[in-house]
Amino acid sequence: MNRPVIQPGTPCLVTGGAGFIGSNIVDRLLEGGAYVRVLDDLSTGRLENLPLGADRFELLEGSITESSTCERACAGMDLVFHQAALPSVERSVLEPAATHAVDATGTLNVLCAAKEAGVVRLVYAGSSSAYGDTPELPKHEGMATNPKSPYAAAKLAGEMYCRVFSEVYDFETVVLRYFNIYGPRQDPTSQYSAVIPIFMAAAMAGEEVRINGDGEQTRDFTYVDNAVDANVLAATAPASAASGRVFNVGCGERTSINTLWTEIRDIVGTGAEAVYGPARAGDVRDSLADMTHIRRELGYQPAVALSDGLRRTCAWFGQRQQSVST
Ligand code: NAD
């Protein structure tokens, strides 16, 4: 698959653009010649992820919980890549109202502002957590949803609003349900960090990792470049194929946490060990994406496989550690 691109000069808003996935989208858009505005409150995002001072780039620091900020952010934009969210299951269990305010109400604010500003299309960062703990695998978009955490419920509410805006207002939205995205810029230091950056940082430091549960739970790990491809395809596909639709974004392969840890240990070349603790509240047991729909409708293929993605991520962590220590 050739890497998909946006037309040069297209004005694009990336909410949450200072975060892990958002900043990787920003880089791809700028590379293709788009004009990029980021709206981010820097709650989990970082300025160092952004090309501050670059041509065709602008940062608007503010929150999607403020309607007027969303209106300013959407003015003059053709495309919106809506990535901003409080993206942690664990945090949502502790702070459900805060998660709802950003992930559900914030999404509604962005949708209202985008529609009023005449944005052509909004692509939404949905979540595979919408499927919950149903035993059926792989998860396909036609399945009933079954959120198991406040995070999953709020992300699903945002998704519902996207679909309703397409139906009621004829406003083009595309929902992408991400399955465990990983890669450069994912933060290993937050208490809510995802498993790959935590494992990688521990392996590089030669420290033991803690595995929640027995480690036989599985995930469909997806390299961030694949998710960026999916975003660009969703933004550029004909409306008849994309608008009002929901697409899984994964690799179509599942890997257990134990296998993942072994792969990372091998790549890093460490003898660090794993210790096992209790399973986490709100976590699902198994996850695997059915890729039929996105392959057929958007022409998406997961270009980077797990072993390659882990190697690239490891190289990035290594470079980052070097630049921090020099
Ligand atoms: P991230 O924390 O790196 O990025 C989220 C960004 O949103 C950050 O830059 C943060 O500062 C910003 N943000 C948070 N609250 C905001 C607010 N009120 N106003 C403006 N900006 C705000 O997380 P990520 O992993 O890059 O996640 C991006 C999106 O993808 C989220 O919507 C998340 O729910 C979704 N998602 C991620 C994964 C994954 O595996 N990483 C899986 C499923 C869904």
Boltz pocket constraint, residues with backbone or C-beta under 6 A from the ligand:
constraints:
  - pocket:
      binder: B
      contacts: [[A, 15], [A, 16], [A, 17], [A, 18], [A, 19], [A, 20], [A, 21], [A, 22], [A, 39], [A, 40], [A, 41], [A, 42], [A, 43], [A, 44], [A, 45], [A, 46], [A, 62], [A, 63], [A, 64], [A, 65], [A, 82], [A, 83], [A, 84], [A, 85], [A, 86], [A, 87], [A, 102], [A, 106], [A, 125], [A, 126], [A, 127], [A, 128], [A, 155], [A, 177], [A, 178], [A, 179], [A, 180], [A, 181], [A, 182], [A, 185], [A, 194]]
      max_distance: 6.0
